[in-house]
Amino acid sequence: MTSKATNRIVHPTGEIALIALIREHTRARAGTRSSRHLRLGIGDDCAILTPPRGHELLVTTDFSLETRHFRRSSGDAWHSPQSIGHRTLARGLSDIAAMGGKPLAAFLSLALPKSIARKPIWLNGFFDGLLTLAAAYNTPLAGGDTSESPSDHILADVLLLGSAPKGRALRRSTAKPGDTLYVTGSLGGAATELSTLSTKTKRPPSLFPISYSLLPASPHLFPQPRLAVGQALLRRRLATACIDISDGLSTDLAHLCEESRVAARIHTDALPLHPLTRSLTPAAALHAALHGGEDYELLFTADSATRVPRSIAGVRITPIGTIVTRHQSRHQVTLVEANGHPTELLPQGWQHLS
């Protein structure tokens, strides 16, 4: 972690102690302690990495802002420190997954209020969540920055470097008319869980595991980036285009169609609904699947002649529609209901600054 004199947290347990805590956590994790591509990590002005031969670099960055992406306020906190740390890294890893890449290193910049900088218990939980996920995907924490927050809110920014074979990274701009549209895993679980959290006045203990034993049941609190699936799609040349579902299926599919200059038709009865949506009415479950954000599944296209397996790396793969030319469709995205009635599907997922 680098430091900037004008932003230092000046107290006995300040920036130097914080950096020491981060280094201690990082060195304790076998999965993030060493990497054949990371030559120099935390401790100098810059990290030094050696990209794999014949590969290109992938770079992505994601903000995690308190009250916008997580809540930790006393008494009605929705997110444990472990969940916040996990989610901070998972967002960027999902971007790498969408391009079929392999993560090389992560860089974390933290702006903390003094009240949190002086709470090693909270920080230990945050880094437990972040570095447990980092270790699972061999993503070393290679540096970053620390600063005092200008408010009582936490700001975390993760920059991720990944790699993909030169000229072969999956993109959202390469879908073709006639392609079949697929989605990984299930949809609507994150939005349903978030809705449940928002109606509770206190933290439900069953949703805040110290261990990671409840991960499959926590799509919002502990989303799982589909890195192995993305890499398989690239390696086996299965996908023609790909995007991750972070803002909701309706919004991200619109992005894919816009970038590829195509239209799409999807079928309501083909959508794989997350088990958590069973607590909702059918209309609410469909809304969560179409417009709920943060599922972090992969939405990809494949040539209709390509045999796409029903599962990849233990993750279910479901065909949900087709790609068509723009002149073949009145709408950018058409939703075909179970009775065959077509309607326009407008992007109603998450959009910042809207």
C-alpha positions as CSV (number, residue, x, y, z in Angstrom):
1,M,0.0,0.0,0.0
2,T,1.3,3.4,-0.9
3,S,0.7,6.5,1.3
4,K,0.1,10.2,0.6
5,A,1.1,12.7,3.3
6,T,-1.9,14.9,2.7
7,N,-4.3,12.1,3.3
8,R,-2.7,10.3,6.3
9,I,-4.7,9.2,9.2
10,V,-2.8,10.7,12.1
11,H,-3.2,8.8,15.3
12,P,-1.4,5.9,17.0
13,T,-3.3,3.3,15.2
14,G,-3.2,5.2,11.9
15,E,-2.1,4.5,8.3
16,I,1.1,2.7,9.1
17,A,-0.6,0.4,11.5
18,L,-3.4,-0.2,9.0
19,I,-0.9,-1.1,6.3
20,A,0.9,-3.4,8.7
21,L,-2.5,-5.1,9.4
22,I,-3.2,-5.5,5.7
23,R,0.3,-7.0,5.1
24,E,-0.1,-9.4,8.0
25,H,-3.5,-10.6,6.6
26,T,-2.1,-11.0,3.1
27,R,1.0,-13.0,4.2
28,A,-1.2,-15.3,6.2
29,R,-3.1,-16.5,3.1
30,A,-1.4,-19.1,1.0
31,G,-3.5,-18.3,-2.0
32,T,-2.5,-14.7,-2.0
33,R,1.0,-14.9,-0.6
34,S,2.7,-15.9,-3.9
35,S,2.0,-15.9,-7.6
36,R,4.3,-16.7,-10.4
37,H,3.1,-13.6,-12.2
38,L,3.5,-11.2,-9.2
39,R,7.2,-10.4,-8.7
40,L,6.8,-7.6,-6.1
41,G,3.7,-6.9,-4.1
42,I,2.8,-4.7,-1.0
43,G,5.7,-2.7,0.4
44,D,7.1,-0.6,-2.5
45,D,5.8,2.3,-4.5
46,C,4.6,0.0,-7.3
47,A,3.9,-3.7,-7.7
48,I,5.7,-5.6,-10.4
49,L,3.9,-8.2,-12.5
50,T,4.9,-10.4,-15.4
51,P,1.9,-11.2,-17.6
52,P,1.7,-14.7,-19.1
53,R,3.4,-15.0,-22.5
54,G,1.1,-14.5,-25.4
55,H,-1.6,-12.9,-23.3
56,E,-3.2,-9.5,-23.0
57,L,-4.0,-7.6,-19.9
58,L,-7.5,-7.1,-18.6
59,V,-8.1,-4.2,-16.3
60,T,-11.3,-3.4,-14.4
61,T,-12.1,-1.3,-11.3
62,D,-15.2,-1.2,-9.0
63,F,-16.2,1.2,-6.3
64,S,-18.0,-0.2,-3.2
65,L,-19.6,2.7,-1.3
66,E,-21.3,2.6,2.1
67,T,-25.0,3.2,1.9
68,R,-24.9,2.6,-1.9
69,H,-23.5,-0.9,-2.0
70,F,-23.5,-2.0,1.6
71,R,-24.7,-0.9,5.1
72,R,-23.0,-1.4,8.4
73,S,-24.8,1.0,10.7
74,S,-25.1,-0.2,14.3
75,G,-28.3,-2.1,15.2
76,D,-29.7,-2.4,11.7
77,A,-26.6,-3.5,9.7
78,W,-27.4,-5.5,6.6
79,H,-23.8,-6.6,5.9
80,S,-21.2,-8.2,8.1
81,P,-17.6,-7.1,7.6
82,Q,-16.9,-10.5,5.9
83,S,-19.7,-9.9,3.5
84,I,-18.5,-6.4,2.7
85,G,-14.9,-7.6,2.0
86,H,-16.1,-10.5,-0.1
87,R,-18.5,-8.4,-2.2
88,T,-15.8,-5.7,-2.7
89,L,-13.6,-8.2,-4.5
90,A,-16.3,-10.3,-6.1
91,R,-17.6,-7.4,-8.3
92,G,-14.3,-7.1,-10.1
93,L,-13.7,-10.8,-10.4
94,S,-17.0,-11.1,-12.1
95,D,-15.8,-8.6,-14.8
96,I,-12.7,-10.7,-15.4
97,A,-14.9,-13.8,-15.6
98,A,-17.1,-12.2,-18.2
99,M,-14.1,-11.9,-20.5
100,G,-12.9,-15.4,-20.0
101,G,-9.9,-14.2,-18.1
102,K,-7.7,-15.3,-15.2
103,P,-7.1,-12.8,-12.4
104,L,-3.5,-11.8,-11.9
105,A,-3.6,-9.4,-9.0
106,A,-5.9,-7.1,-7.0
107,F,-5.2,-3.5,-5.7
108,L,-7.4,-2.2,-2.9
109,S,-7.8,1.5,-2.0
110,L,-9.6,2.2,1.3
111,A,-10.9,5.4,2.7
112,L,-11.9,4.8,6.3
113,P,-13.4,7.0,9.0
114,K,-11.3,7.1,12.1
115,S,-14.0,5.2,14.0
116,I,-13.4,2.2,11.8
117,A,-9.6,2.6,11.4
118,R,-9.5,2.1,15.2
119,K,-11.6,-1.1,15.1
120,P,-9.3,-4.0,14.3
121,I,-12.3,-6.4,14.8
122,W,-14.2,-4.9,11.9
123,L,-11.0,-4.7,9.7
124,N,-10.1,-8.3,10.5
125,G,-13.6,-9.4,9.4
126,F,-13.4,-7.3,6.2
127,F,-10.0,-8.7,5.2
128,D,-11.2,-12.2,6.2
129,G,-14.0,-11.9,3.6
130,L,-11.9,-10.3,0.9
131,L,-8.8,-12.5,1.2
132,T,-10.7,-15.7,1.6
133,L,-12.3,-15.1,-1.8
134,A,-8.9,-13.9,-3.2
135,A,-7.3,-17.1,-2.1
136,A,-10.0,-19.2,-3.7
137,Y,-9.2,-17.7,-7.1
138,N,-5.4,-17.3,-6.5
139,T,-5.7,-13.5,-6.7
140,P,-2.8,-11.8,-4.7
141,L,-3.5,-8.5,-3.1
142,A,-0.6,-6.6,-4.6
143,G,-1.1,-3.1,-3.3
144,G,-3.4,-0.1,-3.2
145,D,-3.8,3.0,-1.0
146,T,-5.3,4.1,2.3
147,S,-6.8,7.4,3.3
148,E,-9.1,9.0,5.9
149,S,-12.6,9.2,4.6
150,P,-14.1,12.7,4.3
151,S,-17.2,11.4,6.0
152,D,-18.3,8.7,8.4
153,H,-18.7,6.3,5.4
154,I,-16.4,3.7,4.0
155,L,-15.2,3.9,0.4
156,A,-13.4,0.9,-1.1
157,D,-12.1,0.7,-4.7
158,V,-10.7,-2.5,-6.1
159,L,-8.6,-2.5,-9.3
160,L,-8.2,-6.0,-10.8
161,L,-5.7,-7.1,-13.4
162,G,-6.3,-10.2,-15.4
163,S,-5.1,-11.9,-18.5
164,A,-6.6,-13.6,-21.6
165,P,-4.9,-15.1,-24.7
166,K,-4.1,-12.4,-27.2
167,G,-7.0,-11.5,-29.3
168,R,-9.4,-14.0,-27.7
169,A,-11.0,-12.3,-24.7
170,L,-14.7,-12.6,-24.6
171,R,-16.5,-9.4,-25.5
172,R,-20.1,-8.1,-25.3
173,S,-19.9,-6.7,-28.9
174,T,-19.5,-10.0,-30.9
175,A,-23.0,-11.7,-30.7
176,K,-24.4,-12.7,-34.1
177,P,-28.0,-13.1,-35.4
178,G,-28.9,-16.8,-35.0
179,D,-26.9,-17.3,-31.8
180,T,-28.5,-19.0,-28.8
181,L,-28.6,-16.9,-25.6
182,Y,-27.6,-18.7,-22.4
183,V,-27.3,-17.8,-18.7
184,T,-25.3,-19.5,-15.9
185,G,-26.7,-20.5,-12.5
186,S,-30.0,-18.9,-11.5
187,L,-31.6,-15.5,-11.4
188,G,-33.3,-13.3,-8.9
189,G,-31.7,-14.6,-5.7
190,A,-29.6,-11.6,-4.9
191,A,-32.5,-9.2,-5.3
192,T,-34.8,-11.4,-3.2
193,E,-32.2,-11.7,-0.4
194,L,-31.6,-8.0,-0.4
195,S,-35.4,-7.4,-0.1
196,T,-35.4,-9.7,2.9
197,L,-32.6,-7.9,4.5
198,S,-34.2,-4.5,4.0
199,T,-37.3,-5.6,5.9
200,K,-35.3,-6.7,9.0
201,T,-34.4,-4.4,11.8
202,K,-31.6,-6.5,13.1
203,R,-29.0,-8.8,11.5
204,P,-30.4,-12.3,10.9
205,P,-27.6,-14.6,12.3
206,S,-28.2,-17.3,9.7
207,L,-27.3,-14.9,6.9
208,F,-24.0,-13.7,8.5
209,P,-21.7,-16.7,8.7
210,I,-18.2,-16.3,10.0
211,S,-17.3,-19.4,8.0
212,Y,-18.3,-19.8,4.4
213,S,-20.6,-22.8,4.9
214,L,-23.7,-20.8,3.9
215,L,-22.3,-19.4,0.6
216,P,-24.7,-21.2,-1.7
217,A,-27.7,-19.7,0.2
218,S,-26.3,-16.2,0.2
219,P,-26.3,-14.8,-3.4
220,H,-26.4,-11.2,-2.3
221,L,-24.1,-11.4,0.7
222,F,-21.6,-13.7,-0.8
223,P,-21.9,-13.8,-4.6
224,Q,-19.7,-16.2,-6.5
225,P,-17.9,-14.9,-9.6
226,R,-18.1,-17.5,-12.5
227,L,-14.4,-17.5,-13.3
228,A,-14.1,-21.2,-14.1
229,V,-17.1,-21.0,-16.4
230,G,-15.8,-17.9,-18.2
231,Q,-12.4,-19.5,-18.7
232,A,-14.0,-22.7,-20.1
233,L,-16.2,-20.7,-22.5
234,L,-13.0,-19.0,-23.9
235,R,-10.8,-22.1,-23.8
236,R,-13.3,-24.4,-25.5
237,R,-14.4,-21.6,-27.9
238,L,-18.0,-22.1,-26.9
239,A,-19.2,-18.4,-26.6
240,T,-19.4,-15.8,-29.3
241,A,-20.1,-13.0,-26.7
242,C,-20.4,-12.6,-23.0
243,I,-21.3,-10.1,-20.2
244,D,-21.9,-10.5,-16.5
245,I,-25.2,-9.8,-14.9
246,S,-24.4,-7.1,-12.4
247,D,-27.2,-4.6,-13.1
248,G,-30.0,-7.0,-13.9
249,L,-30.7,-9.3,-16.9
250,S,-32.9,-6.7,-18.7
251,T,-30.2,-4.0,-18.4
252,D,-27.2,-6.1,-19.2
253,L,-28.9,-7.9,-22.1
254,A,-29.7,-4.4,-23.5
255,H,-26.0,-3.5,-23.2
256,L,-25.0,-6.7,-25.1
257,C,-27.5,-6.0,-27.8
258,E,-26.5,-2.4,-28.1
259,E,-22.7,-3.2,-28.4
260,S,-23.4,-6.1,-30.8
261,R,-26.0,-4.1,-32.8
262,V,-28.5,-7.0,-32.6
263,A,-31.8,-7.7,-30.9
264,A,-32.8,-10.5,-28.6
265,R,-35.9,-12.7,-27.8
266,I,-36.0,-14.4,-24.4
267,H,-38.7,-16.7,-23.0
268,T,-40.1,-16.3,-19.5
269,D,-40.7,-20.0,-18.9
270,A,-37.0,-20.7,-19.7
271,L,-35.6,-18.4,-17.1
272,P,-33.8,-20.3,-14.2
273,L,-35.2,-18.8,-11.0
274,H,-33.2,-18.9,-7.8
275,P,-34.8,-21.1,-5.0
276,L,-35.1,-17.9,-2.8
277,T,-37.7,-16.5,-5.3
278,R,-40.1,-19.3,-4.3
279,S,-41.1,-17.1,-1.4
280,L,-42.4,-14.5,-3.9
281,T,-45.5,-14.3,-6.1
282,P,-44.9,-15.4,-9.7
283,A,-44.9,-11.8,-10.9
284,A,-42.5,-10.7,-8.2
285,A,-40.2,-13.7,-8.9
286,L,-40.1,-12.8,-12.6
287,H,-39.4,-9.2,-11.8
288,A,-36.5,-10.2,-9.6
289,A,-35.1,-12.4,-12.3
290,L,-35.4,-9.8,-15.1
291,H,-34.5,-6.6,-13.3
292,G,-32.8,-7.6,-10.0
293,G,-29.1,-6.7,-10.0
294,E,-26.0,-8.3,-8.5
295,D,-26.7,-11.9,-9.5
296,Y,-23.2,-11.9,-11.1
297,E,-24.1,-14.7,-13.4
298,L,-22.8,-14.8,-17.0
299,L,-25.0,-14.1,-19.9
300,F,-23.5,-15.4,-23.1
301,T,-24.2,-16.3,-26.7
302,A,-23.1,-19.3,-28.7
303,D,-23.5,-20.3,-32.3
304,S,-26.7,-22.4,-32.7
305,A,-24.6,-25.3,-34.1
306,T,-22.4,-25.3,-31.0
307,R,-23.1,-28.0,-28.4
308,V,-23.1,-26.2,-25.1
309,P,-23.1,-28.5,-22.1
310,R,-25.9,-28.4,-19.5
311,S,-23.3,-27.5,-16.8
312,I,-19.8,-26.2,-16.8
313,A,-17.5,-26.4,-13.7
314,G,-20.6,-27.6,-11.7
315,V,-22.6,-24.5,-12.7
316,R,-25.9,-25.0,-14.6
317,I,-26.2,-23.6,-18.1
318,T,-29.6,-22.7,-19.4
319,P,-30.7,-21.5,-22.9
320,I,-33.1,-18.6,-22.5
321,G,-33.6,-17.2,-26.0
322,T,-32.0,-16.2,-29.3
323,I,-30.3,-13.3,-31.0
324,V,-31.9,-11.8,-34.1
325,T,-31.2,-9.0,-36.4
326,R,-32.6,-5.6,-35.6
327,H,-34.9,-5.5,-38.6
328,Q,-36.4,-8.9,-37.5
329,S,-37.7,-7.4,-34.2
330,R,-39.7,-4.3,-33.3
331,H,-37.9,-4.1,-30.0
332,Q,-34.3,-4.4,-28.9
333,V,-35.3,-7.1,-26.4
334,T,-38.6,-9.0,-26.7
335,L,-39.9,-11.0,-23.8
336,V,-42.0,-14.0,-25.0
337,E,-44.5,-15.0,-22.3
338,A,-45.5,-18.5,-21.5
339,N,-48.7,-18.2,-23.7
340,G,-46.5,-17.0,-26.6
341,H,-47.5,-13.4,-26.3
342,P,-44.5,-11.1,-27.1
343,T,-43.9,-7.8,-25.2
344,E,-41.1,-5.3,-25.2
345,L,-38.6,-5.8,-22.3
346,L,-37.2,-2.4,-21.3
347,P,-34.1,-2.2,-19.2
348,Q,-35.2,-1.7,-15.6
349,G,-32.2,-2.9,-13.7
350,W,-29.7,-0.7,-11.9
351,Q,-28.3,2.4,-13.5
352,H,-26.1,4.9,-11.6
353,L,-26.8,8.6,-11.9
354,S,-30.3,7.9,-13.4
